[in-house]
Amino acid sequence: MSTKSISEAALYAEDLHKSFGGIEVLKGVSLTAQKHDVISIIGSSGSGKSTFLRCMNLLEFPDAGKIRVHGEKLDLSQNSRGGRSKHVQQQIERIRSCLGMVFQSFNLWSHMSVLENVMLGPCSVLKRNRDEVEVQARALLDRVGMLEKCHMYPDNLSGGQKQRVAIARALAMDPDVMLFDEPTSALDPELVNEVLLVIRELAEEGRTMIMVTHEMRFARDVSSQVVYLHQGRIEEQGSPEQLFNNPRSEHLQRFLSSQY
Amino acid sequence: MFELLINYGPKLLDGAVMTLQLTFISVSIAGLLSLPLAILRRSKNILWQWPIRLYVSFFRGTPLLAQLFLVYYGSGQFRPELTELGLWWFFRDPYYCALLTFALNSTAYQLEILRGGLQAVPYGEVEAGVALGMPRRLLYQKIILPHTYRIAFPALGNEIILMLKGGAIASVITLLDVMGHTRRVFSQTFDISVYLWAALIYLVITTVFVLVWRLLERRLTRHMFYQRDIKRITPVEATSTKMEASNVN
């Protein structure tokens, strides 16, 4: 890959390694997301796909590898006990604020109303004006169909509603890249579609997105690129047509046949 | 029985003021000290962890009365040294000694309660903050501490009530709280009913406290109740915000 495309990539990861308690979960995974790319990461459970996604915004700290966000190289140095210098920590926080993360289990702040959930990030992290943020937050909630419930607390919402609020919360930071970690896996089947619909709209408006998903049909429809992870390595990678219609690797063939 | 109340009632009320003062001040000091100590207690650094563990096991593992004697009578043994340090005025006074002992004791208990609360904060919600790029201070302020105090709240109320009643032993080092006055009145009248009145005063104080604490708890946990009356947004308001939003863009 040319140096130019690396420095222009929205998100670039090279040769990431990560072990948990002696077990190597990631054995050197690389990925380049150009602007407007929608990349789906698929694979069976335990293949390391969530860990890989969480390494990108350093919720998990990779043991080795390189990460660049918009060409800016992340300083992954830390001492043996996991401590980081103030400078490094500040860079990480800044980078995280421009990578929007949506979790499998929503993780809305239960003691705040829907509106407060969406407003907290822009107000406290980006220190933007409260009134402006509220206008934007209401518009975002309207977009995901949750404006009517903006004064409710998360405990009173269904799973699909919570996930739509979580997406609005991530969007409120105006992120360069959206990361989705199995956004529909914790939902009842009849609630999956309302969330996928929102994600699909985001893909269509050209947002850069990386998502870990088990929704194969959806991945095939919206992705520009699909990555198949197997036992901590990328086993196959390419366009959705290529991967879903002509899977070359035996593991992927078996994985796909088990999905339908 | 009521004659006793007429003659000595004001004294018992004076005692109640003293009891409330002792409890309120020592519990507040403990409330301020316990949070930073609980956070340090959870740090992986054993240089922080071990002294705090020792402190907690001493104050939880020995009787409050013994601690009070150690501070009040024990400090007398070091009078020359304390005078030299300019601290004798503090340790000479039973009031300050009781305050110090109660504050240290309550800190140990509150610290452990808060540690439990910190441990029980839903980790995913913290992670959501981390993923937004919140620095540590903000994480504590907006996410961790609201959860911690909500979780710890009933246990903290319990600790305050225990301190209020445990404070009765301050009477042993000559302080005239409810119990101190009661003992004095009894020694003058030999009327056992004064203890009944004392018990009643404690009961009234704790009852009022429990009611106030319950109101506060309801406020802290309001997000956990089913919401019946949702403030509905009228369609007009919804469209107007949308228009404002598009104006901004």
HADDOCK unambig.tbl for C-alpha pairs under 7 A between the chains (distance, minus, plus):
assign (segid A and resid 59 and name CA) (segid B and resid 131 and name CA) 6.99 0.50 0.50
assign (segid A and resid 93 and name CA) (segid B and resid 133 and name CA) 4.17 0.50 0.50
assign (segid A and resid 93 and name CA) (segid B and resid 134 and name CA) 6.53 0.50 0.50
assign (segid A and resid 93 and name CA) (segid B and resid 135 and name CA) 6.80 0.50 0.50
assign (segid A and resid 94 and name CA) (segid B and resid 133 and name CA) 6.09 0.50 0.50
assign (segid A and resid 96 and name CA) (segid B and resid 131 and name CA) 5.72 0.50 0.50
assign (segid A and resid 96 and name CA) (segid B and resid 132 and name CA) 5.78 0.50 0.50
assign (segid A and resid 96 and name CA) (segid B and resid 133 and name CA) 4.81 0.50 0.50
assign (segid A and resid 97 and name CA) (segid B and resid 132 and name CA) 4.81 0.50 0.50
assign (segid A and resid 97 and name CA) (segid B and resid 133 and name CA) 4.58 0.50 0.50
assign (segid A and resid 100 and name CA) (segid B and resid 132 and name CA) 6.98 0.50 0.50
assign (segid A and resid 101 and name CA) (segid B and resid 131 and name CA) 6.37 0.50 0.50
assign (segid A and resid 107 and name CA) (segid B and resid 124 and name CA) 5.25 0.50 0.50
assign (segid A and resid 107 and name CA) (segid B and resid 125 and name CA) 4.86 0.50 0.50
assign (segid A and resid 107 and name CA) (segid B and resid 128 and name CA) 6.09 0.50 0.50
assign (segid A and resid 108 and name CA) (segid B and resid 125 and name CA) 6.25 0.50 0.50
assign (segid A and resid 109 and name CA) (segid B and resid 125 and name CA) 5.71 0.50 0.50
assign (segid A and resid 110 and name CA) (segid B and resid 223 and name CA) 6.92 0.50 0.50
assign (segid A and resid 111 and name CA) (segid B and resid 223 and name CA) 5.60 0.50 0.50
assign (segid A and resid 121 and name CA) (segid B and resid 132 and name CA) 6.50 0.50 0.50
assign (segid A and resid 125 and name CA) (segid B and resid 133 and name CA) 6.91 0.50 0.50
assign (segid A and resid 125 and name CA) (segid B and resid 134 and name CA) 5.92 0.50 0.50
assign (segid A and resid 135 and name CA) (segid B and resid 241 and name CA) 6.21 0.50 0.50
assign (segid A and resid 135 and name CA) (segid B and resid 244 and name CA) 6.86 0.50 0.50
assign (segid A and resid 135 and name CA) (segid B and resid 245 and name CA) 5.75 0.50 0.50
assign (segid A and resid 136 and name CA) (segid B and resid 245 and name CA) 5.90 0.50 0.50
assign (segid A and resid 138 and name CA) (segid B and resid 241 and name CA) 6.81 0.50 0.50
assign (segid A and resid 139 and name CA) (segid B and resid 241 and name CA) 6.83 0.50 0.50
assign (segid A and resid 139 and name CA) (segid B and resid 242 and name CA) 5.53 0.50 0.50
assign (segid A and resid 139 and name CA) (segid B and resid 245 and name CA) 6.14 0.50 0.50
assign (segid A and resid 148 and name CA) (segid B and resid 232 and name CA) 6.61 0.50 0.50
assign (segid A and resid 148 and name CA) (segid B and resid 233 and name CA) 5.93 0.50 0.50
assign (segid A and resid 151 and name CA) (segid B and resid 231 and name CA) 6.94 0.50 0.50
assign (segid A and resid 153 and name CA) (segid B and resid 223 and name CA) 5.66 0.50 0.50
assign (segid A and resid 155 and name CA) (segid B and resid 224 and name CA) 6.49 0.50 0.50
assign (segid A and resid 156 and name CA) (segid B and resid 226 and name CA) 6.48 0.50 0.50
